[in-house]
């Protein structure tokens, strides 16, 4: 069964990004449809897949990571507005029967992602 998961790592501190709010959207044409949200646990992962089963279908999605809130809570100094606050990651799902793992590596001034396993 296909599913969508994520993992957030704080590369500035060398630890999991814990307590980060993540919203999930499906993109349909010009519309962004909010499907729900999750929060990362102590390991920087969500306790359950963000999407799975019948809710996980082929198409375009966006994960919106509320990284600025996390960085503020960690006491990481930065000018306001922050260079990175909410980080949107848009990606396509061609085969919803597969596992799509979309990690985020984040610091106050950069981020990266990839399709993990």
C-alpha positions in Angstrom: 0.0 0.0 0.0 1.3 3.4 -0.9 2.0 6.1 1.6 3.6 9.5 2.1 6.1 10.1 4.9 8.6 12.7 5.9 11.5 13.3 8.2 12.9 16.7 9.3 16.6 17.1 10.3 18.0 20.4 11.7 21.3 20.6 10.0 22.4 23.7 12.0 22.1 21.8 15.3 22.7 18.3 14.0 19.5 16.8 15.4 16.0 15.9 14.5 13.5 18.8 13.9 11.0 18.0 16.6 7.6 19.7 17.0 7.5 21.1 13.4 4.0 21.6 12.1 3.4 20.3 8.5 0.4 21.0 6.4 -0.5 18.8 3.4 -2.2 20.0 0.2 -3.3 18.4 -3.0 -2.8 20.7 -6.0 -5.6 20.5 -8.6 -5.1 23.1 -11.4 -4.8 26.5 -9.7 -6.4 25.2 -6.5 -4.6 24.2 -3.4 -6.8 21.8 -1.3 -5.8 21.4 2.3 -5.9 17.7 3.3 -4.7 17.9 6.9 -1.6 18.5 9.1 0.9 16.6 11.2 3.6 17.5 13.8 7.0 15.9 13.9 7.9 13.8 17.0 11.1 13.6 19.0 12.8 11.8 16.0 11.7 14.5 13.5 9.2 12.1 12.0 5.4 11.9 12.1 3.9 9.2 14.2 1.8 8.0 11.2 2.0 8.4 7.4 0.9 11.9 6.3 -1.3 10.2 3.6 -2.0 6.6 2.9 -4.6 4.2 1.5 -7.5 5.7 -0.4 -6.5 9.3 0.5 -3.1 8.8 -1.3 -3.7 9.1 -5.0 -1.5 10.0 -8.0 -1.2 13.8 -8.6 0.6 16.8 -7.3 1.0 17.6 -3.6 2.6 20.3 -1.4 4.0 19.8 2.1 4.2 23.2 3.9 6.8 23.0 6.7 6.4 25.7 9.4 10.2 25.9 10.0 10.2 29.5 11.3 8.1 28.6 14.3 10.5 25.7 15.0 13.6 27.9 14.6 12.2 30.6 16.9 11.3 28.0 19.6 15.0 26.8 19.4 16.2 30.3 20.2 18.0 30.6 16.9 18.7 34.2 16.2 17.7 35.7 12.9 16.4 38.9 11.5 12.6 39.4 11.1 11.1 38.6 8.8 13.1 35.4 8.7 14.8 34.3 5.5 13.1 31.0 5.8 9.7 30.8 7.6 7.3 28.4 5.9 8.9 26.1 3.4 6.6 24.7 0.6 7.7 21.5 -1.1 5.7 20.6 -4.3 6.2 17.2 -5.7 4.4 14.7 -8.0 3.2 11.2 -7.2 3.1 9.1 -10.3 2.4 5.8 -8.7 0.3 6.0 -5.5 1.0 2.3 -4.7 4.6 3.2 -3.8 6.1 4.7 -0.7 7.0 8.4 -1.2 9.4 9.7 1.5 10.0 13.4 1.3 12.6 14.5 3.9 13.5 18.1 4.7 17.0 19.1 5.8 16.7 22.6 7.3 18.8 25.4 8.8 18.0 29.2 9.2 19.3 30.0 5.7 19.0 26.9 3.6 17.1 23.7 3.0 17.2 20.7 0.8 15.1 17.7 0.0 15.1 14.5 -2.0 13.0 11.4 -2.5 14.0 9.0 0.2 13.1 5.4 0.8 
